[in-house]
Amino acid sequence: MWLATGYTDMRCGCPSLALRVQEVLRMSPMEGNLFVFRGRSGSLLKCIWHDGQGACLFTKRLERGKFIWPTVDGGAVPISPAQLSYLLSGIDWRHPQETWRPTRVG
């Protein structure tokens, strides 16, 4: 799983995002990796993934807040499935913190 750093035009669909993976990230969009792109406003993400039969496009917009994004520009940052889950939930995936812990089992 890869975060495409910088900002992406969110009008792009699967073909344009796949081309960005090839030309900017220098990776193949058809090898089964998931690529995540963020728009300038920070509240919209698009993910593309090729499942062997075709390209899949997933879009998520946060009602409040912004997605935490790396400050590096022009490349890709690898992330784990757990980090992607935090990211999609609007949690800081770089340093997730437990905010609540049960005090007793009951």
FENDAQUI-V225694 format. One record per residue. RES is the residue in three letters. SS is DSSP state (@ for helix, = for strand, . for the rest). Layout:
res={RES,RES}
ss={SS,SS}
This chain:
res={MET,TRP,LEU,ALA,THR,GLY,TYR,THR,ASP,MET,ARG,CYS,GLY,CYS,PRO,SER,LEU,ALA,LEU,ARG,VAL,GLN,GLU,VAL,LEU,ARG,MET,SER,PRO,MET,GLU,GLY,ASN,LEU,PHE,VAL,PHE,ARG,GLY,ARG,SER,GLY,SER,LEU,LEU,LYS,CYS,ILE,TRP,HIS,ASP,GLY,GLN,GLY,ALA,CYS,LEU,PHE,THR,LYS,ARG,LEU,GLU,ARG,GLY,LYS,PHE,ILE,TRP,PRO,THR,VAL,ASP,GLY,GLY,ALA,VAL,PRO,ILE,SER,PRO,ALA,GLN,LEU,SER,TYR,LEU,LEU,SER,GLY,ILE,ASP,TRP,ARG,HIS,PRO,GLN,GLU,THR,TRP,ARG,PRO,THR,ARG,VAL,GLY}
ss={.,=,=,=,.,.,.,.,.,.,.,.,.,@,@,@,@,@,@,@,@,@,@,.,.,.,.,.,.,.,.,.,.,=,=,=,=,=,.,.,.,.,.,=,=,=,=,=,=,=,.,.,.,.,=,=,=,=,=,=,=,.,.,.,.,.,.,.,.,.,.,.,.,.,.,=,=,=,.,.,@,@,@,@,@,@,@,@,.,.,.,.,.,.,.,.,.,.,.,.,.,.,.,.,.,.}
